[in-house]
Amino acid sequence: MPKSTKSGAAKHSELPSTLQRSDEKAQRTYAHTYDSAMEQYDGDERRANQTAFAALKHTHEKVGDHWEPKQEWGPSDAHAERGRDDPHPTAGGVDANASKEHLYELARRLDVKGRSSMTKDELVQALQKANDRASARARAD
């Protein structure tokens, strides 16, 4: 099922819940990429979803239960830099390529305990967990 209308707007009801709580640009990016990928990959929904999230992660980062515009456009982690077949794990929407200061600020916003003594990699992992918890809480509401 297409994720965008003929006029180009994202179909809110067709979007993943984290995108329903995100800005219009994030919704459009995901929806247009998904629709294009469905045509390109002969209706393979899993691959279209992966492609759409990969495109979204170049412009947005996951913060809690939604997506926010990134400070700088580009791949969000080693997996995104190297492509779909790269063995590195994805950072789940966390912009692992952002500065440690930026990650620390996000951890502060999400009230991650112990953030002041964490390394950059530990902050990325803690943010992934905080994002997952926030998304689960939002879905339960």
Chimera marker file (.cmm) of the C-alpha trace (Angstrom):
<marker_set name="trace">
<marker id="1" x="0.000" y="0.000" z="0.000" r="1" g="1" b="0" radius="0.5"/>
<marker id="2" x="1.446" y="3.428" z="-0.913" r="1" g="1" b="0" radius="0.5"/>
<marker id="3" x="2.606" y="5.593" z="1.965" r="1" g="1" b="0" radius="0.5"/>
<marker id="4" x="2.057" y="8.890" z="0.142" r="1" g="1" b="0" radius="0.5"/>
<marker id="5" x="-0.888" y="10.512" z="-1.622" r="1" g="1" b="0" radius="0.5"/>
<marker id="6" x="-0.934" y="11.648" z="-5.246" r="1" g="1" b="0" radius="0.5"/>
<marker id="7" x="-0.274" y="15.196" z="-4.009" r="1" g="1" b="0" radius="0.5"/>
<marker id="8" x="2.918" y="13.999" z="-2.267" r="1" g="1" b="0" radius="0.5"/>
<marker id="9" x="1.743" y="14.145" z="1.345" r="1" g="1" b="0" radius="0.5"/>
<marker id="10" x="2.479" y="11.195" z="3.609" r="1" g="1" b="0" radius="0.5"/>
<marker id="11" x="-0.501" y="9.036" z="4.577" r="1" g="1" b="0" radius="0.5"/>
<marker id="12" x="-0.336" y="9.424" z="8.352" r="1" g="1" b="0" radius="0.5"/>
<marker id="13" x="-2.225" y="6.176" z="9.048" r="1" g="1" b="0" radius="0.5"/>
<marker id="14" x="0.214" y="4.178" z="6.897" r="1" g="1" b="0" radius="0.5"/>
<marker id="15" x="3.356" y="5.361" z="8.696" r="1" g="1" b="0" radius="0.5"/>
<marker id="16" x="5.216" y="3.594" z="11.506" r="1" g="1" b="0" radius="0.5"/>
<marker id="17" x="4.189" y="5.024" z="14.893" r="1" g="1" b="0" radius="0.5"/>
<marker id="18" x="7.515" y="6.790" z="15.482" r="1" g="1" b="0" radius="0.5"/>
<marker id="19" x="7.028" y="8.672" z="12.224" r="1" g="1" b="0" radius="0.5"/>
<marker id="20" x="3.438" y="9.570" z="13.072" r="1" g="1" b="0" radius="0.5"/>
<marker id="21" x="4.932" y="11.584" z="15.963" r="1" g="1" b="0" radius="0.5"/>
<marker id="22" x="7.607" y="13.198" z="13.761" r="1" g="1" b="0" radius="0.5"/>
<marker id="23" x="7.728" y="16.297" z="11.576" r="1" g="1" b="0" radius="0.5"/>
<marker id="24" x="6.287" y="16.462" z="8.080" r="1" g="1" b="0" radius="0.5"/>
<marker id="25" x="9.725" y="16.306" z="6.429" r="1" g="1" b="0" radius="0.5"/>
<marker id="26" x="10.536" y="13.005" z="8.149" r="1" g="1" b="0" radius="0.5"/>
<marker id="27" x="7.149" y="11.610" z="7.145" r="1" g="1" b="0" radius="0.5"/>
<marker id="28" x="7.561" y="12.691" z="3.504" r="1" g="1" b="0" radius="0.5"/>
<marker id="29" x="11.124" y="11.349" z="3.302" r="1" g="1" b="0" radius="0.5"/>
<marker id="30" x="10.066" y="7.928" z="4.558" r="1" g="1" b="0" radius="0.5"/>
<marker id="31" x="6.848" y="7.771" z="2.488" r="1" g="1" b="0" radius="0.5"/>
<marker id="32" x="8.374" y="8.829" z="-0.834" r="1" g="1" b="0" radius="0.5"/>
<marker id="33" x="11.374" y="6.536" z="-0.431" r="1" g="1" b="0" radius="0.5"/>
<marker id="34" x="9.151" y="3.612" z="0.590" r="1" g="1" b="0" radius="0.5"/>
<marker id="35" x="6.853" y="4.072" z="-2.411" r="1" g="1" b="0" radius="0.5"/>
<marker id="36" x="9.781" y="4.355" z="-4.810" r="1" g="1" b="0" radius="0.5"/>
<marker id="37" x="11.483" y="1.300" z="-3.306" r="1" g="1" b="0" radius="0.5"/>
<marker id="38" x="8.272" y="-0.752" z="-3.600" r="1" g="1" b="0" radius="0.5"/>
<marker id="39" x="8.331" y="-0.086" z="-7.353" r="1" g="1" b="0" radius="0.5"/>
<marker id="40" x="12.081" y="-0.693" z="-7.623" r="1" g="1" b="0" radius="0.5"/>
<marker id="41" x="12.061" y="-3.952" z="-5.637" r="1" g="1" b="0" radius="0.5"/>
<marker id="42" x="8.873" y="-5.464" z="-7.118" r="1" g="1" b="0" radius="0.5"/>
<marker id="43" x="6.729" y="-5.043" z="-4.017" r="1" g="1" b="0" radius="0.5"/>
<marker id="44" x="9.253" y="-6.360" z="-1.464" r="1" g="1" b="0" radius="0.5"/>
<marker id="45" x="7.849" y="-4.615" z="1.639" r="1" g="1" b="0" radius="0.5"/>
<marker id="46" x="10.731" y="-5.575" z="3.941" r="1" g="1" b="0" radius="0.5"/>
<marker id="47" x="13.337" y="-4.164" z="1.586" r="1" g="1" b="0" radius="0.5"/>
<marker id="48" x="11.254" y="-1.050" z="0.887" r="1" g="1" b="0" radius="0.5"/>
<marker id="49" x="10.952" y="-0.435" z="4.637" r="1" g="1" b="0" radius="0.5"/>
<marker id="50" x="14.708" y="-0.877" z="5.123" r="1" g="1" b="0" radius="0.5"/>
<marker id="51" x="15.435" y="1.487" z="2.237" r="1" g="1" b="0" radius="0.5"/>
<marker id="52" x="13.016" y="4.113" z="3.550" r="1" g="1" b="0" radius="0.5"/>
<marker id="53" x="14.514" y="4.035" z="7.044" r="1" g="1" b="0" radius="0.5"/>
<marker id="54" x="18.037" y="4.193" z="5.563" r="1" g="1" b="0" radius="0.5"/>
<marker id="55" x="17.085" y="7.369" z="3.682" r="1" g="1" b="0" radius="0.5"/>
<marker id="56" x="15.420" y="8.818" z="6.768" r="1" g="1" b="0" radius="0.5"/>
<marker id="57" x="18.546" y="8.210" z="8.873" r="1" g="1" b="0" radius="0.5"/>
<marker id="58" x="20.543" y="10.484" z="6.542" r="1" g="1" b="0" radius="0.5"/>
<marker id="59" x="18.375" y="13.488" z="7.426" r="1" g="1" b="0" radius="0.5"/>
<marker id="60" x="16.893" y="12.627" z="10.832" r="1" g="1" b="0" radius="0.5"/>
<marker id="61" x="17.847" y="10.919" z="14.079" r="1" g="1" b="0" radius="0.5"/>
<marker id="62" x="15.629" y="9.073" z="16.498" r="1" g="1" b="0" radius="0.5"/>
<marker id="63" x="15.124" y="10.951" z="19.762" r="1" g="1" b="0" radius="0.5"/>
<marker id="64" x="12.906" y="9.133" z="22.209" r="1" g="1" b="0" radius="0.5"/>
<marker id="65" x="9.664" y="8.174" z="20.484" r="1" g="1" b="0" radius="0.5"/>
<marker id="66" x="10.061" y="10.278" z="17.307" r="1" g="1" b="0" radius="0.5"/>
<marker id="67" x="12.497" y="11.482" z="14.633" r="1" g="1" b="0" radius="0.5"/>
<marker id="68" x="14.137" y="14.934" z="14.644" r="1" g="1" b="0" radius="0.5"/>
<marker id="69" x="16.204" y="16.653" z="11.919" r="1" g="1" b="0" radius="0.5"/>
<marker id="70" x="19.944" y="16.030" z="12.218" r="1" g="1" b="0" radius="0.5"/>
<marker id="71" x="22.425" y="18.858" z="12.560" r="1" g="1" b="0" radius="0.5"/>
<marker id="72" x="24.334" y="17.562" z="9.537" r="1" g="1" b="0" radius="0.5"/>
<marker id="73" x="23.110" y="15.449" z="6.633" r="1" g="1" b="0" radius="0.5"/>
<marker id="74" x="24.817" y="12.101" z="6.143" r="1" g="1" b="0" radius="0.5"/>
<marker id="75" x="25.030" y="8.477" z="7.219" r="1" g="1" b="0" radius="0.5"/>
<marker id="76" x="24.215" y="7.859" z="10.854" r="1" g="1" b="0" radius="0.5"/>
<marker id="77" x="26.563" y="4.958" z="11.591" r="1" g="1" b="0" radius="0.5"/>
<marker id="78" x="29.172" y="2.597" z="10.138" r="1" g="1" b="0" radius="0.5"/>
<marker id="79" x="26.477" y="0.333" z="8.702" r="1" g="1" b="0" radius="0.5"/>
<marker id="80" x="24.881" y="3.224" z="6.814" r="1" g="1" b="0" radius="0.5"/>
<marker id="81" x="28.259" y="4.376" z="5.496" r="1" g="1" b="0" radius="0.5"/>
<marker id="82" x="29.112" y="0.996" z="4.004" r="1" g="1" b="0" radius="0.5"/>
<marker id="83" x="25.723" y="-0.158" z="2.742" r="1" g="1" b="0" radius="0.5"/>
<marker id="84" x="23.133" y="-2.820" z="3.230" r="1" g="1" b="0" radius="0.5"/>
<marker id="85" x="25.476" y="-5.816" z="3.241" r="1" g="1" b="0" radius="0.5"/>
<marker id="86" x="27.853" y="-4.368" z="5.841" r="1" g="1" b="0" radius="0.5"/>
<marker id="87" x="28.212" y="-6.611" z="8.915" r="1" g="1" b="0" radius="0.5"/>
<marker id="88" x="28.357" y="-3.686" z="11.387" r="1" g="1" b="0" radius="0.5"/>
<marker id="89" x="25.168" y="-3.377" z="13.433" r="1" g="1" b="0" radius="0.5"/>
<marker id="90" x="22.949" y="-0.373" z="12.878" r="1" g="1" b="0" radius="0.5"/>
<marker id="91" x="22.668" y="2.222" z="15.655" r="1" g="1" b="0" radius="0.5"/>
<marker id="92" x="18.866" y="2.067" z="15.441" r="1" g="1" b="0" radius="0.5"/>
<marker id="93" x="18.347" y="5.680" z="14.427" r="1" g="1" b="0" radius="0.5"/>
<marker id="94" x="20.896" y="7.174" z="16.831" r="1" g="1" b="0" radius="0.5"/>
<marker id="95" x="23.329" y="9.405" z="14.937" r="1" g="1" b="0" radius="0.5"/>
<marker id="96" x="26.475" y="7.563" z="16.024" r="1" g="1" b="0" radius="0.5"/>
<marker id="97" x="28.535" y="9.884" z="13.794" r="1" g="1" b="0" radius="0.5"/>
<marker id="98" x="27.459" y="12.954" z="15.812" r="1" g="1" b="0" radius="0.5"/>
<marker id="99" x="29.806" y="14.499" z="18.341" r="1" g="1" b="0" radius="0.5"/>
<marker id="100" x="30.030" y="13.124" z="21.859" r="1" g="1" b="0" radius="0.5"/>
<marker id="101" x="28.704" y="16.461" z="23.101" r="1" g="1" b="0" radius="0.5"/>
<marker id="102" x="25.594" y="16.126" z="20.937" r="1" g="1" b="0" radius="0.5"/>
<marker id="103" x="25.004" y="12.562" z="22.118" r="1" g="1" b="0" radius="0.5"/>
<marker id="104" x="25.478" y="13.673" z="25.720" r="1" g="1" b="0" radius="0.5"/>
<marker id="105" x="22.879" y="16.432" z="25.252" r="1" g="1" b="0" radius="0.5"/>
<marker id="106" x="20.380" y="13.914" z="23.864" r="1" g="1" b="0" radius="0.5"/>
<marker id="107" x="21.121" y="11.609" z="26.795" r="1" g="1" b="0" radius="0.5"/>
<marker id="108" x="20.441" y="14.513" z="29.148" r="1" g="1" b="0" radius="0.5"/>
<marker id="109" x="17.120" y="15.241" z="27.398" r="1" g="1" b="0" radius="0.5"/>
<marker id="110" x="16.137" y="11.572" z="27.701" r="1" g="1" b="0" radius="0.5"/>
<marker id="111" x="17.346" y="11.412" z="31.333" r="1" g="1" b="0" radius="0.5"/>
<marker id="112" x="19.878" y="8.628" z="30.725" r="1" g="1" b="0" radius="0.5"/>
<marker id="113" x="21.456" y="7.730" z="34.056" r="1" g="1" b="0" radius="0.5"/>
<marker id="114" x="25.266" y="7.656" z="34.269" r="1" g="1" b="0" radius="0.5"/>
<marker id="115" x="25.719" y="9.641" z="31.053" r="1" g="1" b="0" radius="0.5"/>
<marker id="116" x="28.489" y="11.864" z="32.409" r="1" g="1" b="0" radius="0.5"/>
<marker id="117" x="30.929" y="8.955" z="32.705" r="1" g="1" b="0" radius="0.5"/>
<marker id="118" x="30.010" y="7.217" z="29.421" r="1" g="1" b="0" radius="0.5"/>
<marker id="119" x="32.199" y="6.902" z="26.350" r="1" g="1" b="0" radius="0.5"/>
<marker id="120" x="30.757" y="7.866" z="22.970" r="1" g="1" b="0" radius="0.5"/>
<marker id="121" x="29.958" y="4.223" z="22.145" r="1" g="1" b="0" radius="0.5"/>
<marker id="122" x="28.267" y="3.776" z="25.525" r="1" g="1" b="0" radius="0.5"/>
<marker id="123" x="26.178" y="6.904" z="24.908" r="1" g="1" b="0" radius="0.5"/>
<marker id="124" x="25.039" y="5.494" z="21.539" r="1" g="1" b="0" radius="0.5"/>
<marker id="125" x="23.995" y="2.211" z="23.190" r="1" g="1" b="0" radius="0.5"/>
<marker id="126" x="22.258" y="4.003" z="26.065" r="1" g="1" b="0" radius="0.5"/>
<marker id="127" x="20.390" y="6.242" z="23.621" r="1" g="1" b="0" radius="0.5"/>
<marker id="128" x="19.241" y="3.207" z="21.626" r="1" g="1" b="0" radius="0.5"/>
<marker id="129" x="17.786" y="1.701" z="24.810" r="1" g="1" b="0" radius="0.5"/>
<marker id="130" x="16.192" y="5.000" z="25.871" r="1" g="1" b="0" radius="0.5"/>
<marker id="131" x="14.646" y="5.401" z="22.403" r="1" g="1" b="0" radius="0.5"/>
<marker id="132" x="13.270" y="1.859" z="22.496" r="1" g="1" b="0" radius="0.5"/>
<marker id="133" x="11.737" y="2.455" z="25.936" r="1" g="1" b="0" radius="0.5"/>
<marker id="134" x="10.189" y="5.761" z="24.854" r="1" g="1" b="0" radius="0.5"/>
<marker id="135" x="8.714" y="4.198" z="21.715" r="1" g="1" b="0" radius="0.5"/>
<marker id="136" x="7.282" y="1.269" z="23.691" r="1" g="1" b="0" radius="0.5"/>
<marker id="137" x="5.689" y="3.682" z="26.195" r="1" g="1" b="0" radius="0.5"/>
<marker id="138" x="4.213" y="5.807" z="23.396" r="1" g="1" b="0" radius="0.5"/>
<marker id="139" x="2.725" y="2.736" z="21.681" r="1" g="1" b="0" radius="0.5"/>
<marker id="140" x="1.141" y="1.621" z="24.959" r="1" g="1" b="0" radius="0.5"/>
<marker id="141" x="-0.645" y="4.960" z="25.437" r="1" g="1" b="0" radius="0.5"/>
<link id1="1" id2="2" r="1" g="1" b="0" radius="0.2"/>
<link id1="2" id2="3" r="1" g="1" b="0" radius="0.2"/>
<link id1="3" id2="4" r="1" g="1" b="0" radius="0.2"/>
<link id1="4" id2="5" r="1" g="1" b="0" radius="0.2"/>
<link id1="5" id2="6" r="1" g="1" b="0" radius="0.2"/>
<link id1="6" id2="7" r="1" g="1" b="0" radius="0.2"/>
<link id1="7" id2="8" r="1" g="1" b="0" radius="0.2"/>
<link id1="8" id2="9" r="1" g="1" b="0" radius="0.2"/>
<link id1="9" id2="10" r="1" g="1" b="0" radius="0.2"/>
<link id1="10" id2="11" r="1" g="1" b="0" radius="0.2"/>
<link id1="11" id2="12" r="1" g="1" b="0" radius="0.2"/>
<link id1="12" id2="13" r="1" g="1" b="0" radius="0.2"/>
<link id1="13" id2="14" r="1" g="1" b="0" radius="0.2"/>
<link id1="14" id2="15" r="1" g="1" b="0" radius="0.2"/>
<link id1="15" id2="16" r="1" g="1" b="0" radius="0.2"/>
<link id1="16" id2="17" r="1" g="1" b="0" radius="0.2"/>
<link id1="17" id2="18" r="1" g="1" b="0" radius="0.2"/>
<link id1="18" id2="19" r="1" g="1" b="0" radius="0.2"/>
<link id1="19" id2="20" r="1" g="1" b="0" radius="0.2"/>
<link id1="20" id2="21" r="1" g="1" b="0" radius="0.2"/>
<link id1="21" id2="22" r="1" g="1" b="0" radius="0.2"/>
<link id1="22" id2="23" r="1" g="1" b="0" radius="0.2"/>
<link id1="23" id2="24" r="1" g="1" b="0" radius="0.2"/>
<link id1="24" id2="25" r="1" g="1" b="0" radius="0.2"/>
<link id1="25" id2="26" r="1" g="1" b="0" radius="0.2"/>
<link id1="26" id2="27" r="1" g="1" b="0" radius="0.2"/>
<link id1="27" id2="28" r="1" g="1" b="0" radius="0.2"/>
<link id1="28" id2="29" r="1" g="1" b="0" radius="0.2"/>
<link id1="29" id2="30" r="1" g="1" b="0" radius="0.2"/>
<link id1="30" id2="31" r="1" g="1" b="0" radius="0.2"/>
<link id1="31" id2="32" r="1" g="1" b="0" radius="0.2"/>
<link id1="32" id2="33" r="1" g="1" b="0" radius="0.2"/>
<link id1="33" id2="34" r="1" g="1" b="0" radius="0.2"/>
<link id1="34" id2="35" r="1" g="1" b="0" radius="0.2"/>
<link id1="35" id2="36" r="1" g="1" b="0" radius="0.2"/>
<link id1="36" id2="37" r="1" g="1" b="0" radius="0.2"/>
<link id1="37" id2="38" r="1" g="1" b="0" radius="0.2"/>
<link id1="38" id2="39" r="1" g="1" b="0" radius="0.2"/>
<link id1="39" id2="40" r="1" g="1" b="0" radius="0.2"/>
<link id1="40" id2="41" r="1" g="1" b="0" radius="0.2"/>
<link id1="41" id2="42" r="1" g="1" b="0" radius="0.2"/>
<link id1="42" id2="43" r="1" g="1" b="0" radius="0.2"/>
<link id1="43" id2="44" r="1" g="1" b="0" radius="0.2"/>
<link id1="44" id2="45" r="1" g="1" b="0" radius="0.2"/>
<link id1="45" id2="46" r="1" g="1" b="0" radius="0.2"/>
<link id1="46" id2="47" r="1" g="1" b="0" radius="0.2"/>
<link id1="47" id2="48" r="1" g="1" b="0" radius="0.2"/>
<link id1="48" id2="49" r="1" g="1" b="0" radius="0.2"/>
<link id1="49" id2="50" r="1" g="1" b="0" radius="0.2"/>
<link id1="50" id2="51" r="1" g="1" b="0" radius="0.2"/>
<link id1="51" id2="52" r="1" g="1" b="0" radius="0.2"/>
<link id1="52" id2="53" r="1" g="1" b="0" radius="0.2"/>
<link id1="53" id2="54" r="1" g="1" b="0" radius="0.2"/>
<link id1="54" id2="55" r="1" g="1" b="0" radius="0.2"/>
<link id1="55" id2="56" r="1" g="1" b="0" radius="0.2"/>
<link id1="56" id2="57" r="1" g="1" b="0" radius="0.2"/>
<link id1="57" id2="58" r="1" g="1" b="0" radius="0.2"/>
<link id1="58" id2="59" r="1" g="1" b="0" radius="0.2"/>
<link id1="59" id2="60" r="1" g="1" b="0" radius="0.2"/>
<link id1="60" id2="61" r="1" g="1" b="0" radius="0.2"/>
<link id1="61" id2="62" r="1" g="1" b="0" radius="0.2"/>
<link id1="62" id2="63" r="1" g="1" b="0" radius="0.2"/>
<link id1="63" id2="64" r="1" g="1" b="0" radius="0.2"/>
<link id1="64" id2="65" r="1" g="1" b="0" radius="0.2"/>
<link id1="65" id2="66" r="1" g="1" b="0" radius="0.2"/>
<link id1="66" id2="67" r="1" g="1" b="0" radius="0.2"/>
<link id1="67" id2="68" r="1" g="1" b="0" radius="0.2"/>
<link id1="68" id2="69" r="1" g="1" b="0" radius="0.2"/>
<link id1="69" id2="70" r="1" g="1" b="0" radius="0.2"/>
<link id1="70" id2="71" r="1" g="1" b="0" radius="0.2"/>
<link id1="71" id2="72" r="1" g="1" b="0" radius="0.2"/>
<link id1="72" id2="73" r="1" g="1" b="0" radius="0.2"/>
<link id1="73" id2="74" r="1" g="1" b="0" radius="0.2"/>
<link id1="74" id2="75" r="1" g="1" b="0" radius="0.2"/>
<link id1="75" id2="76" r="1" g="1" b="0" radius="0.2"/>
<link id1="76" id2="77" r="1" g="1" b="0" radius="0.2"/>
<link id1="77" id2="78" r="1" g="1" b="0" radius="0.2"/>
<link id1="78" id2="79" r="1" g="1" b="0" radius="0.2"/>
<link id1="79" id2="80" r="1" g="1" b="0" radius="0.2"/>
<link id1="80" id2="81" r="1" g="1" b="0" radius="0.2"/>
<link id1="81" id2="82" r="1" g="1" b="0" radius="0.2"/>
<link id1="82" id2="83" r="1" g="1" b="0" radius="0.2"/>
<link id1="83" id2="84" r="1" g="1" b="0" radius="0.2"/>
<link id1="84" id2="85" r="1" g="1" b="0" radius="0.2"/>
<link id1="85" id2="86" r="1" g="1" b="0" radius="0.2"/>
<link id1="86" id2="87" r="1" g="1" b="0" radius="0.2"/>
<link id1="87" id2="88" r="1" g="1" b="0" radius="0.2"/>
<link id1="88" id2="89" r="1" g="1" b="0" radius="0.2"/>
<link id1="89" id2="90" r="1" g="1" b="0" radius="0.2"/>
<link id1="90" id2="91" r="1" g="1" b="0" radius="0.2"/>
<link id1="91" id2="92" r="1" g="1" b="0" radius="0.2"/>
<link id1="92" id2="93" r="1" g="1" b="0" radius="0.2"/>
<link id1="93" id2="94" r="1" g="1" b="0" radius="0.2"/>
<link id1="94" id2="95" r="1" g="1" b="0" radius="0.2"/>
<link id1="95" id2="96" r="1" g="1" b="0" radius="0.2"/>
<link id1="96" id2="97" r="1" g="1" b="0" radius="0.2"/>
<link id1="97" id2="98" r="1" g="1" b="0" radius="0.2"/>
<link id1="98" id2="99" r="1" g="1" b="0" radius="0.2"/>
<link id1="99" id2="100" r="1" g="1" b="0" radius="0.2"/>
<link id1="100" id2="101" r="1" g="1" b="0" radius="0.2"/>
<link id1="101" id2="102" r="1" g="1" b="0" radius="0.2"/>
<link id1="102" id2="103" r="1" g="1" b="0" radius="0.2"/>
<link id1="103" id2="104" r="1" g="1" b="0" radius="0.2"/>
<link id1="104" id2="105" r="1" g="1" b="0" radius="0.2"/>
<link id1="105" id2="106" r="1" g="1" b="0" radius="0.2"/>
<link id1="106" id2="107" r="1" g="1" b="0" radius="0.2"/>
<link id1="107" id2="108" r="1" g="1" b="0" radius="0.2"/>
<link id1="108" id2="109" r="1" g="1" b="0" radius="0.2"/>
<link id1="109" id2="110" r="1" g="1" b="0" radius="0.2"/>
<link id1="110" id2="111" r="1" g="1" b="0" radius="0.2"/>
<link id1="111" id2="112" r="1" g="1" b="0" radius="0.2"/>
<link id1="112" id2="113" r="1" g="1" b="0" radius="0.2"/>
<link id1="113" id2="114" r="1" g="1" b="0" radius="0.2"/>
<link id1="114" id2="115" r="1" g="1" b="0" radius="0.2"/>
<link id1="115" id2="116" r="1" g="1" b="0" radius="0.2"/>
<link id1="116" id2="117" r="1" g="1" b="0" radius="0.2"/>
<link id1="117" id2="118" r="1" g="1" b="0" radius="0.2"/>
<link id1="118" id2="119" r="1" g="1" b="0" radius="0.2"/>
<link id1="119" id2="120" r="1" g="1" b="0" radius="0.2"/>
<link id1="120" id2="121" r="1" g="1" b="0" radius="0.2"/>
<link id1="121" id2="122" r="1" g="1" b="0" radius="0.2"/>
<link id1="122" id2="123" r="1" g="1" b="0" radius="0.2"/>
<link id1="123" id2="124" r="1" g="1" b="0" radius="0.2"/>
<link id1="124" id2="125" r="1" g="1" b="0" radius="0.2"/>
<link id1="125" id2="126" r="1" g="1" b="0" radius="0.2"/>
<link id1="126" id2="127" r="1" g="1" b="0" radius="0.2"/>
<link id1="127" id2="128" r="1" g="1" b="0" radius="0.2"/>
<link id1="128" id2="129" r="1" g="1" b="0" radius="0.2"/>
<link id1="129" id2="130" r="1" g="1" b="0" radius="0.2"/>
<link id1="130" id2="131" r="1" g="1" b="0" radius="0.2"/>
<link id1="131" id2="132" r="1" g="1" b="0" radius="0.2"/>
<link id1="132" id2="133" r="1" g="1" b="0" radius="0.2"/>
<link id1="133" id2="134" r="1" g="1" b="0" radius="0.2"/>
<link id1="134" id2="135" r="1" g="1" b="0" radius="0.2"/>
<link id1="135" id2="136" r="1" g="1" b="0" radius="0.2"/>
<link id1="136" id2="137" r="1" g="1" b="0" radius="0.2"/>
<link id1="137" id2="138" r="1" g="1" b="0" radius="0.2"/>
<link id1="138" id2="139" r="1" g="1" b="0" radius="0.2"/>
<link id1="139" id2="140" r="1" g="1" b="0" radius="0.2"/>
<link id1="140" id2="141" r="1" g="1" b="0" radius="0.2"/>
</marker_set>
